[in-house]
Amino acid sequence: MTRSWPWIVQAAQQRALDSASIHSGVSPEALMESAGAHAAEWLLDRLGPRVATILVGPGGNGGDALVVARYLLQTGVSAHVLIRHGAESLSSLTQQMAERLSQTEGPGTIRALDSASLSEALNTSDCVLDGLFGSGLSRPLTDEDAEICEIVNASPATRVCLDVPSGIGSDSGEILGTAIRADFTLAMAFYKPCHWLYPAAAFCGDVQRIDVDYPSTVLAHMTPLAYVPERASVASMLPMRPPTGHKGTFGHVLAIAGSQGMTGAAILCALGALRAGAGRVTVALPETIASVIQTAVPEATTLLLPDCEGRWSGLWGLDCLAPALQQVDVIAIGPGLGRDVATLEMVRHVFRNYTGRLVIDADALYALVDHDDLLATVAGRSVLTPHPGELAALIGSAATDVNSRRLDQVAAFVAKHKIHLVLKGRPTVIGLPCGSMIVNPTGNTGLATGGSGDVLTGLMAGLIAGGSCLDDAAIVSPYIHGLVADQWAIGHAERSLMPSDILNDLPRVLKELES
């Protein structure tokens, strides 16, 4: 992980950064000029509008919009500038920008914003720039503002929002009644949580980061809420494969997975580890269903354990498992195991008696519920990969609460247990014991299918076996997993993606990253 990755910051962090920059000697006017100039440059280069409607709010977001309007006028773009509640409502700094605009020659008009003036302006505009509300909005929109949003959304003009679409909670990702649905959102310097959290993310369109000239000395003392990994860095985090390496070099994965009716989970997990480059994969499973694995994955060896009608027999079968715990580099545990009492006790035994690295997924996570002592035992050497329902079980909450507060819940869990956590879903959020959080930028709804997570578990275990540290594996595995889905969606319907497709496309995607 690197601080050079794009940052995600909350509204309070952005305000603190502005304040620190001003305290260091940068004027508020200079910051606003920088933001507006870079946004105008993007608009002119990317869209080349002929006529733009500029919506101006009372605060800093409106000031940025006024700077954009001035640059557009100076390049000959016609601009209809509409100020919410008129110029008298503007903050002092934003008023300064309005005065500069009024002194700028060009094909523009400045009027008060209402439904009539907006509809008239949009009739001749090919672009509308939303500078009404920035990242500080936390209240529902008034009926008047909601009507403005609806008129903008009904327009065929390209909708571009400064920093955050109006009507969205920047930190929460909520829709505050009604919101402008952007074609593009220009994130000022940093991403905001709403650019990634749903439902707000669906309103942000294509999010583009715009430079703002903050002092490097100020940035050096700031810690963001989260980071967003970049492709080149992810590629560099793949474990090296020395040319003289052998199967021992690339590690041994033990997959403790599968039960009657759930052998597919074990197969997908094993194949994921093999595709990741593991030197050897062993699948431990009940002996009465072993033939299914042996046929489907001839590349894997099997460790046969006594069972009860295809399910795990509990502690009395652990003598067969004990030698393997001393011979493997990483254990992937959980896919398709089941949650009966005997199985969960077997899982707890593994946690207590295996001292190596673990990828803990699916049913195995339930062995940790109400067992903080076991969480402490596996912390620092394990990656937990729950979906929202599984994390909810671990923290005694509801899945809906986890899903609506993904960043908060991951941060709290990791701070308490000092463990690696990968919360699957959209977006996947990764928490590291050091306190850093990462939001994975890849993936789509094609991954929302049974077995997809089993492939991810195997992929992660295979990378760890091959030499990845837990930090790198927790970041790289979801990125690659999601990248496969994104590339699939270029030529196929997202809904058609199957776990076997992920496995089949992994070699190509890995090759692209390695090149």
Secondary structure, 3 states (H helix, E strand, C coil): CCCCCCEECCHHHHHHHHHHHHHCCCCHHHHHHHHHHHHHHHHHHHCCCCEEEEEECCCHHHHHHHHHHHHHHHCCCEEEEEEECCHHHCCHHHHHHHHHHHCCCCCEEEEEECHHHHHHHHCCCCEEEEECCCCCCCCCCCHHHHHHHHHHHHCCCEEEEECCCCCECCCCCCECCCCCCCCEEEEECCECHHHCCCCHHHHCCEEEEECCCCCHHHHCCCCCCEECCCHHHHHHCCCCCCCCCCCCCCCEEEEECCCCCCHHHHHHHHHHHHHCCCCEEEEEEEHHHHHHHHHHCCCCEEEEECEECCEECCHHHHHHHHHHHCCCCEEEECCCCCCCHHHHHHHHHHHHHCCCEEEECHHHHHHHCCCHHHHHHHCCCEEECCCHHHHHHHHCCCHHHHHHCHHHHHHHHHHHHCCEEEECCCCCEEECCCCCEEECCCCCHHHCCCCHHHHHHHHHHHHHHCCCCHHHHHHHHHHHHHHHHHHHHHHCCHHHCCHHHHHHHHHHHHHHHHC
